[in-house]
């Protein structure tokens, strides 16, 4: 039905909708409302009210954008982000009816265990560009998609549909400003303004002036009737062709539109109809009640859907490693910045697929060289970490190698929810966090990121690397560039020593190759084994030297991937008399936790003593903090001696 006219209005080229085509749209939308109600009643769960208020918008948007089942796995198309992901019944209904997947499967298996049609939209479904559910993040994702199109010279549009209640989220204001700053006039935002949310009227729940907010951040705003197909079509068409700024369409709608007893009732935001109510609603819509068919289908095997492919970036030339001599005294963050700039310099022809994000800290996280020399690949986002986390994540899904450098407390702690969303969306983001641990001592408790491993171990797809010195840092940065997936590379603030062999030559020399999960035996020893990583490695070697003078046989192992403990390390642990974990982190969620998990898994009986940060440290120099906490090398050496002597 709608497919027959979709080609006529593809890309919103005609000025207006024809009257007979409006009738087709109205009939199509009516059927989708029936599907929404069947889907949610069949599942005894879901959000019918908002789905019914948004479905007219979805009908126009999905039918007439350059966004089809045939081109969905291509970069060269429009993108559509649904920010209020709870309206999944409306989205699934329209996409299924347009041939993206089997509509009947969606109605039958909505919210069922093992079904791809989950309660909130997920990007493994053809037609879904971004998994959402946590409100307020869709516009940030849209900015990432729009940025990719600008970088690659793709003349397509990005649409984001949002709820009105979620406009209360602060991250949206960050995204609005970002879109304006970077001239993302290829974004059109449509706000479903039904003036209701879970607890009732939006103005009663929390005051907001959506139009004024967008206008104050430089957006052009159009107000329309969100159920009038002519107005929806013409507003989107105008927005596509408006180049001065991004456009927001404020679409006034009705919760539960189409069913009299549901209209303007906030109770139906997340409440499905009973079977009796469904029968009544479908009669009002003039739609057959075939719920029994879907009840029977729900008991049958769930069919697989078409695979959604990842859009891979080009392979980058990573260049030759920079070798820092033992006489060099620098910090890992500087080595990271130099490696990143070196890689970018060797791939000038691929900078449309390379991006670095900053949050007002380029000088501290050492990305200034990218900012000065590769301006089109550098995105200064200001103090807007929540937006930047999602925006950079979305960009990384568009064939762009994406780095975001920030302090640990901002790049991980503050944005944990956003990084969790990136993880769910299978992004390809490289998060470079500096100033981790107590190594940013003078800034005090609020800036000492002593829990980043504990947070990131909860995210199933994030890999964490904590390099020991500038040489290993250089290799790690070069490694993650062409490795798919989310990585966090963590480092401290202070200058550190180049780690050497016992003969004084760099341990991480020109022959060293980094692989994720690899551990490094820096000093051999069987009586005491010190497991450590990052800025504590050179201090562990100091402990080794102190104890060696006392005749103690000590081994030091650099575990730079503390969330991935290899089986081979367990063989070393079995042979040692005493195991020590030593870290500038909360041990109970850091390396100590990882080692203990692995020991239990392997059924090994071994005592492990943790040394790390057990409370929020005070302000002060890093070395003074370690002494204050009694985890400086001298204090640890004395504690080990006491343990050995009973």
C-alpha positions in Angstrom: 0.0 0.0 0.0 2.4 2.7 1.2 5.3 1.1 -0.7 3.5 2.0 -3.9 3.9 5.7 -3.3 7.1 5.8 -1.3 9.2 6.1 -4.5 7.2 9.1 -5.6 8.1 11.1 -2.4 11.6 9.6 -1.9 13.9 12.3 -0.5 10.9 14.6 -0.1 11.3 16.0 -3.6 7.6 17.0 -4.4 6.4 20.2 -2.8 3.2 18.7 -1.3 1.5 15.5 -0.7 -1.4 14.7 -3.0 -4.9 14.2 -1.5 -5.2 10.6 -2.6 -1.8 9.8 -1.1 -2.7 11.4 2.2 -5.6 8.9 2.4 -3.1 6.1 1.8 -0.9 7.4 4.6 -3.9 7.7 7.0 -5.0 4.2 6.3 -1.4 2.9 6.7 -1.0 4.7 10.1 -4.4 3.4 11.3 -3.2 -0.2 10.6 0.1 0.5 12.5 -1.9 1.7 15.5 -3.7 -1.7 15.4 -0.4 -3.5 15.2 1.0 -1.5 18.1 -2.0 -2.5 20.3 -1.8 -6.2 19.2 2.0 -6.2 19.8 1.8 -4.8 23.3 -1.3 -6.8 24.4 0.2 -10.0 23.1 3.4 -9.3 25.2 1.4 -8.0 28.1 4.0 -5.3 28.2 5.2 -2.3 26.4 4.5 1.4 25.7 1.5 1.8 23.4 0.5 5.5 24.2 3.7 7.2 22.9 4.0 4.8 20.0 0.6 5.9 18.8 1.4 9.6 19.1 4.7 9.1 17.2 3.5 6.7 14.5 2.4 9.3 12.0 5.9 10.9 12.2 7.4 7.4 11.7 5.2 6.7 8.7 6.4 9.8 6.8 10.0 9.5 7.9 10.7 5.9 7.2 8.6 5.8 4.0 10.1 8.8 2.3 13.7 9.2 3.5 16.6 7.7 1.6 16.5 4.8 4.0 15.5 1.4 2.7 15.9 -2.3 3.3 18.2 -2.4 0.3 20.6 0.5 1.3 20.6 0.1 5.1 24.1 -1.5 5.2 25.5 1.5 3.2 27.1 4.7 4.4 25.5 6.6 1.6 22.0 7.0 2.9 19.9 9.0 5.4 20.1 8.0 9.0 17.2 7.9 11.5 17.7 7.9 15.3 14.8 7.2 17.6 15.7 8.7 20.9 12.7 7.6 22.9 13.3 4.0 22.4 10.3 2.8 24.4 8.2 3.6 21.3 9.6 0.5 19.7 6.1 -0.9 19.0 5.5 2.0 16.6 9.0 1.7 15.1 8.8 -2.1 14.6 5.3 -1.7 13.1 6.3 0.8 10.5 9.6 -0.9 9.6 8.0 -4.3 9.3 5.3 -3.0 7.1 8.0 -1.4 4.8 9.8 -4.7 4.4 12.8 -4.3 6.7 11.8 -7.6 8.4 8.7 -9.8 8.9 6.1 -7.7 10.7 4.2 -10.8 12.0 7.4 -12.0 13.7 7.6 -8.6 15.5 4.0 -8.6 16.6 4.2 -12.3 17.8 7.5 -12.2 19.6 7.7 -8.6 20.9 9.5 -8.6 24.3 9.9 -12.4 24.3 13.1 -14.0 25.5 15.3 -14.9 22.5 13.4 -12.5 20.2 15.3 -9.8 18.4 12.4 -7.5 19.0 13.2 -6.2 22.4 11.4 -3.8 24.6 13.5 -0.8 23.5 14.9 -0.5 20.0 18.2 -2.3 19.4 20.5 -1.8 16.5 20.7 -5.5 15.5 17.3 -4.8 13.9 17.4 -3.7 10.3 16.2 -0.1 10.2 17.5 0.8 13.7 20.7 2.9 13.6 21.2 3.3 17.3 20.0 1.3 20.4 18.2 3.6 22.8 16.2 3.5 25.9 18.2 5.7 28.3 16.5 9.0 27.4 18.3 12.1 26.3 21.0 10.5 24.3 19.6 10.2 20.8 20.5 13.8 19.7 24.1 13.1 20.6 24.2 10.0 18.5 22.6 11.9 15.6 25.4 14.5 15.9 27.9 11.7 15.5 26.2 10.4 12.4 25.8 13.9 11.0 29.5 14.6 11.6 30.5 11.4 9.7 28.6 12.6 6.7 30.2 16.0 6.8 33.7 14.5 7.2 33.1 12.1 4.3 31.3 14.6 2.0 28.1 12.5 2.0 25.1 14.7 1.1 22.5 12.9 3.2 20.4 13.7 6.2 20.1 12.7 9.8 16.8 12.6 11.5 16.2 12.2 15.2 12.8 11.7 16.8 12.6 12.5 20.4 10.0 12.6 23.2 9.0 15.8 25.0 9.6 14.4 28.5 13.2 13.6 27.7 13.9 17.2 26.9 14.4 17.6 30.7 17.7 15.8 30.3 20.8 18.0 30.4 22.7 16.1 27.7 20.3 17.3 25.1 21.4 20.9 25.7 25.0 19.8 25.2 24.1 18.1 21.9 22.2 21.2 20.7 25.2 23.4 21.2 27.6 20.9 19.6 25.3 20.7 16.5 25.2 24.5 16.2 29.0 24.9 16.7 29.9 22.4 14.0 27.3 23.5 11.5 25.4 20.3 11.5 22.6 21.6 9.3 22.1 18.1 8.0 20.3 17.2 11.3 16.5 17.5 11.6 15.1 16.9 15.1 11.4 16.1 15.5 10.0 16.3 19.0 6.8 14.4 19.7 5.1 16.9 21.9 2.2 15.0 23.4 2.7 16.8 26.7 2.5 13.6 28.8 5.1 11.4 30.5 4.9 8.6 33.0 3.8 10.7 35.9 1.4 13.0 34.1 1.6 16.3 32.3 5.2 17.3 31.4 4.7 20.9 32.7 3.6 19.5 36.0 6.4 17.0 36.3 9.1 19.6 35.3 8.8 23.0 33.7 10.4 23.3 30.3 10.2 25.5 27.3 11.3 23.3 24.5 11.0 25.8 21.7 12.9 28.5 23.5 15.6 26.1 24.5 16.3 25.1 20.9 16.1 28.6 19.6 18.5 29.9 22.3 21.1 27.4 21.1 20.8 28.6 17.5 18.3 26.1 16.0 15.4 27.0 13.7 12.1 25.8 15.1 8.9 24.9 13.2 5.7 24.1 15.1 3.2 21.7 13.4 0.3 19.3 14.1 2.1 16.0 14.4 -0.9 14.1 13.1 -1.3 16.2 10.0 0.5 14.3 7.2 0.8 17.4 5.0 2.4 19.4 7.8 4.8 16.7 8.8 5.9 16.2 5.2 6.3 19.9 4.4 8.2 20.6 7.6 10.7 17.8 7.0 11.1 18.9 3.4 11.8 22.5 4.5 14.3 21.2 7.2 16.2 19.2 4.6 16.7 22.2 2.4 17.4 24.7 5.2 21.2 25.3 5.4 21.5 28.1 7.9 21.2 25.9 11.0 19.9 22.6 12.2 16.1 22.5 12.5 13.8 21.3 15.2 10.2 20.4 14.4 7.9 20.7 17.4 5.1 18.2 16.5 2.1 18.6 18.8 0.5 15.2 19.2 -1.9 13.2 21.3 -1.0 10.3 23.6 -2.9 7.2 22.5 -4.0 8.9 19.3 -6.8 7.0 17.4 -8.5 5.3 20.3 -10.9 7.5 22.2 -10.5 6.0 25.7 -6.7 6.1 25.4 -6.3 9.7 24.1 -4.6 12.1 26.5 -4.3 9.4 29.2 -0.8 9.2 30.7 -1.7 5.8 32.1 -1.2 4.3 28.7 2.4 5.5 28.4 3.6 2.1 29.6 0.4 0.1 30.0 -0.8 -2.3 27.4 -4.5 -3.0 26.8 -6.3 -6.0 28.2 -7.8 -8.4 25.7 -11.2 -6.8 26.3 -9.8 -3.3 25.8 -7.9 -4.4 22.7 -11.1 -5.8 21.2 -12.9 -2.5 21.9 -10.0 -0.4 20.5 -9.7 -2.5 17.3 -13.4 -2.2 16.6 -13.1 1.6 17.0 -10.2 1.6 14.5 -12.1 -0.7 12.2 -9.3 -3.4 12.3 -9.7 -7.2 12.6 -8.9 -8.6 16.0 -6.6 -11.5 15.1 -4.8 -11.6 18.4 -5.3 -15.4 18.7 -3.1 -15.9 15.6 -0.2 -14.1 17.3 -0.8 -15.9 20.6 -0.2 -19.2 18.7 2.8 -17.8 16.8 4.4 -16.7 20.1 4.7 -20.4 21.1 6.5 -21.2 17.8 10.2 -21.0 17.0 11.5 -17.4 16.5 12.9 -16.8 13.1 16.2 -15.1 12.4 16.4 -11.7 10.9 18.7 -10.2 8.3 22.1 -9.4 9.6 23.1 -5.8 10.2 26.7 -5.3 9.1 29.3 -3.1 10.8 30.7 -0.3 8.7 34.5 -0.8 9.1 37.0 2.0 8.8 40.0 1.8 6.4 43.2 0.2 7.7 45.7 2.8 8.9 49.4 2.7 8.5 50.7 2.7 12.1 54.3 3.7 11.3 57.4 2.7 13.2 57.4 3.0 17.0 59.1 5.8 18.8 61.8 4.5 21.1 62.4 6.4 24.3 65.8 5.8 25.8 66.4 5.2 29.6 67.7 8.7 30.0 64.3 10.1 28.8 62.0 11.3 31.5 58.5 11.9 30.1 54.9 11.0 30.8 52.8 8.4 29.1 50.2 11.0 28.0 52.9 12.8 26.0 53.9 9.5 24.4 50.3 8.8 23.6 49.9 12.2 22.0 53.0 11.8 19.9 52.0 8.4 18.7 48.6 9.6 17.7 50.0 12.5 15.8 52.6 10.3 14.1 49.8 7.9 13.0 47.7 10.8 11.7 50.6 12.3 9.8 51.2 9.0 8.0 47.6 8.8 6.9 46.8 12.3 5.6 44.8 10.8 2.8 42.5 9.1 5.2 41.7 11.9 7.6 38.1 11.8 6.6 38.1 8.6 8.5 40.0 9.8 11.6 38.6 11.8 14.5 39.9 13.0 17.9 37.5 14.5 20.5 38.5 16.8 23.3 36.6 18.3 26.3 38.7 21.5 26.9 41.8 19.5 28.0 43.8 19.2 24.8 46.9 20.6 26.5 46.7 18.2 29.3 45.8 15.0 27.4 48.3 16.0 24.7 46.2 16.1 21.6 47.2 19.7 20.8 49.3 18.6 17.8 46.2 17.1 16.2 44.2 20.3 17.0 46.8 22.5 15.3 47.6 20.4 12.3 44.5 18.3 11.5 41.7 20.8 12.3 39.1 18.9 10.3 39.7 15.8 12.4 39.7 17.5 15.8 36.5 18.2 17.6 36.6 20.5 20.6 33.5 19.7 22.5 33.9 21.9 25.5 33.0 20.7 29.0 30.3 18.4 27.7 31.4 14.9 28.5 28.1 13.1 28.4 27.3 14.3 24.9 30.9 13.7 23.7 30.9 10.1 24.9 27.8 9.2 22.8 28.7 11.5 19.9 32.1 10.0 19.5 30.7 6.5 19.9 28.2 7.0 17.2 30.8 8.4 14.9 33.0 5.4 15.4 30.2 3.2 13.9 30.4 5.1 10.6 33.8 3.9 9.3 35.7 6.6 11.3 38.6 5.6 13.7 37.6 7.7 16.7 39.6 8.7 19.7 38.3 10.6 22.7 41.0 11.8 25.2 39.9 13.0 28.7 40.7 12.7 32.3 39.8 9.4 33.9 37.0 10.7 36.2 35.3 12.4 33.2 35.9 9.8 30.5 34.9 6.8 32.6 33.3 7.7 36.0 31.2 10.6 34.9 30.1 9.0 31.7 29.6 5.4 32.8 26.0 5.3 31.5 27.1 6.7 28.1 29.9 4.3 27.8 27.5 1.5 28.7 25.3 2.6 25.8 28.3 2.6 23.5 29.0 -0.9 24.6 25.5 -2.0 23.8 25.8 -0.3 20.4 29.0 -2.2 19.6 30.9 1.0 18.9 34.6 1.2 17.9 35.6 4.0 20.3 39.2 4.4 21.6 38.9 6.2 25.0 42.3 7.6 26.1 42.1 8.6 29.8 44.9 10.4 31.6 45.2 11.6 35.2 44.1 8.2 36.6 44.7 6.9 40.1 46.2 9.1 42.8 48.7 10.4 40.2 46.7 13.6 39.9 47.3 14.0 43.6 47.1 17.7 44.2 43.7 18.0 42.6 42.3 15.9 45.4 39.6 13.3 45.8 37.2 14.5 43.1 39.8 14.0 40.4 41.6 10.9 41.5 40.2 8.2 39.3 40.8 5.1 41.5 37.9 3.0 40.2 38.0 2.9 36.4 38.8 -0.8 36.2 35.9 -1.6 38.5 33.5 0.3 36.3 34.8 -0.9 32.9 34.9 -4.5 34.0 31.1 -4.3 34.1 31.0 -3.5 30.4 31.2 -6.7 28.4 32.8 -5.2 25.3 35.4 -2.8 26.7 39.0 -3.7 26.8 41.3 -1.9 29.1 45.1 -1.3 28.7 47.3 0.4 31.3 50.8 0.8 29.8 53.8 0.9 32.1 56.0 3.5 30.4 56.3 5.7 27.3 57.6 2.9 25.1 54.7 0.6 25.9 52.3 3.5 25.6 53.5 4.2 22.1 53.0 0.5 21.0 49.6 0.4 22.6 48.3 3.4 20.8 49.5 2.0 17.5 47.9 -1.3 18.3 44.4 -0.1 19.1 44.1 2.0 15.9 43.2 -1.0 13.7 41.7 -3.2 16.3 37.9 -3.3 16.2 36.0 -2.6 19.4 35.9 -0.3 22.4 39.3 0.3 24.2 40.2 2.3 27.2 43.9 3.2 27.4 44.5 4.5 30.9 47.6 6.4 32.2 48.7 8.7 34.9 49.8 12.3 34.9 53.4 12.3 36.1 56.6 11.8 34.3 57.8 8.2 34.6 60.9 6.2 34.1 61.5 4.1 31.0 61.3 0.5 32.1 64.5 -1.4 31.5 65.9 -4.9 31.6 68.4 -5.7 34.3 71.1 -4.7 31.8 69.7 -1.2 31.5 68.3 -1.4 28.0 64.6 -0.5 27.3 62.4 -3.5 28.0 59.8 -2.4 25.5 62.3 -2.0 22.7 62.0 -1.9 18.9 61.3 -5.7 18.9 58.5 -5.6 21.4 55.0 -6.2 20.0 51.9 -5.6 22.1 48.9 -8.0 22.0 45.9 -7.6 24.2 46.1 -9.8 27.3 49.9 -10.2 27.1 51.8 -9.9 30.4 55.5 -9.0 30.7 57.9 -10.7 33.1 60.1 -7.7 34.0 62.1 -9.5 36.7 62.4 -13.2 37.3 61.7 -14.5 40.9 59.9 -17.4 42.6 59.7 -16.5 46.3 57.7 -13.3 45.9 55.7 -12.4 42.8 54.6 -8.7 42.4 51.8 -8.2 39.9 51.4 -4.6 38.9 50.6 -2.3 36.0 50.8 1.4 34.9 52.5 4.0 37.0 53.2 1.4 39.8 55.5 -0.7 37.6 58.6 1.4 38.2 57.8 1.5 41.9 57.5 -2.3 41.9 60.9 -2.6 40.4 62.1 -0.3 43.2 60.6 -2.8 45.7 62.4 -5.6 43.8 65.7 -3.8 44.2 65.2 -3.2 48.0 64.3 -6.8 48.6 67.0 -8.2 46.4 69.6 -6.5 48.6 68.0 -8.3 51.5 68.4 -11.6 49.8 64.7 -12.1 48.8 64.0 -13.7 45.4 61.4 -11.4 43.8 59.7 -11.4 40.5 57.9 -8.5 38.9 55.2 -8.9 36.3 53.6 -6.1 34.3 49.9 -7.0 33.8 49.0 -4.1 31.4 45.6 -5.7 30.6 44.3 -6.2 34.2 40.9 -7.3 33.1 42.2 -10.2 31.0 44.4 -12.6 33.0 46.0 -15.3 30.8 46.3 -18.9 31.9 50.1 -18.8 31.5 50.3 -16.3 34.3 48.7 -18.8 36.6 51.7 -21.1 36.1 54.0 -18.3 37.5 51.6 -17.8 40.4 51.5 -21.5 41.3 55.3 -21.5 41.8 55.6 -18.4 43.9 55.5 -18.5 47.7 53.8 -15.2 48.1 51.7 -13.2 45.6 51.4 -9.4 45.8 49.1 -7.2 43.8 50.3 -3.5 43.7 48.1 -0.8 42.1 47.1 2.8 42.2 43.5 1.8 42.2 40.9 0.3 44.5 42.2 -3.3 44.7 38.8 -4.8 45.3 37.7 -3.9 41.8 41.1 -3.7 40.2 43.9 -6.2 39.5 43.6 -7.9 42.9 39.9 -8.8 42.0 41.0 -10.1 38.6 43.7 -12.3 40.0 41.5 -13.7 42.7 38.8 -14.5 40.2 41.3 -16.4 38.1 42.8 -18.2 41.0 39.4 -19.4 42.1 38.5 -20.4 38.5 41.6 -22.5 38.2 41.2 -24.1 41.7 44.6 -22.8 42.9 45.2 -22.5 46.6 47.4 -19.4 47.0 47.5 -16.4 49.3 47.3 -13.0 47.6 48.0 -9.8 49.5 46.6 -6.6 47.9 48.2 -3.2 48.1 46.3 -0.3 46.6 44.0 2.6 47.3 41.5 1.7 50.1 39.9 5.1 50.6 39.7 8.5 48.9 43.3 9.9 49.2 43.9 13.5 50.3 45.5 16.2 48.1 49.2 16.2 47.7 52.0 15.1 45.5 51.7 11.6 44.2 54.8 10.4 46.0 53.6 12.0 49.3 50.2 10.3 48.9 51.8 6.9 48.5 53.8 7.5 51.6 50.8 8.7 53.5 48.9 5.6 52.5 51.9 3.5 53.2 52.0 2.0 49.8 55.3 3.6 48.7 58.0 1.1 47.7 59.8 1.3 51.0 56.7 0.7 53.0 55.6 -2.2 50.8 59.1 -3.8 51.0 58.9 -3.7 54.8 55.4 -5.3 54.8 56.6 -8.1 52.5 59.5 -8.8 54.8 57.2 -9.0 57.8 54.9 -11.4 55.9 57.8 -13.6 54.9 59.2 -13.7 58.4 55.8 -14.5 59.9 
